[in-house]
Structure formats: structure tokens, C-alpha cells
Amino acid sequence: MIILVFDADILFKSPMLRGPEWVSFEAHAREWDVRLVVPEVVLMETVNNIRNKWNAESATLKKLKLGEFGFDERIANMVAEIAGRCEAYEIDLRARFREVGIEVTPLPAVVDHMAIARRACERR
């Protein structure tokens, strides 16, 4: 069995895992004998990064001066929709993980903080 562990950069590129690679994994992971894994910390980072991105896009949308065209209500509705998606994103992403067959793995119970600090200092 091959184990594929995904990082936040990969997940960030397709926030709801709808790209062709994810559709393929969803359809063939068992057939290919592939185990798909996302560490809990990667899930947390992805949720934070996507929420930040969507909130920035929402802020940009709010700055548009389109009231003259009667778009104020539409913009307000879009901003509200983005806020709702941000709020629900972790739940929605976990549901999508289940659909695709991605396992979320917890952090190890025992962590050697000095080893982590050493690796970070050595850039490994």
C-alpha cells in the first residue's frame, strides 16, 4: 500500500478538493491501494489559510463602489455567503475528506519539543 500525506499547500490549491486529481483519487484510491492522509495540523493550517483568503476577497468585494448600478444588495448577499462559507469551511472540508476517502491523522501524543525546535533551526 502507498500512503500519500498531503500538506496545506496542496489543499490550498483546491479548497473543496474538486480538481481532477481529487476526483481521480475519489474514484480510484481503493483500486490503486492508496491510503490518503492529512495530518490534523495540516487541516488546521488549511482552514486558517482558506478563511484568510476568502475574508480578504470579501473585503475587496465590500470596497467596490457599485451602488450606482443597484448592486449594493447583491454585494451584501455575496459577502454574507462568503462569511457563511468561512464559518462552515472546516465542517464542509471534513465531509469532503470522507467523500474522497482521506483520513485525518491526529498529532502524536508525545512530542519532543526540542527535536521540533532543532529541526526548525536546521530547516528540516
ABEGO torsion letter per residue (X at the ends): XBBBBBBAAAAAABAAGABAAAAAAAAAAAAAGBBBBBBAAAAAAAAAAAAAAAAAAAAAAAABBAAAAGAAAAAAAAAAAAAAAAAAAAAAAAAAAAAAGBBBBBBBABBBAAAAAAAAAAGX
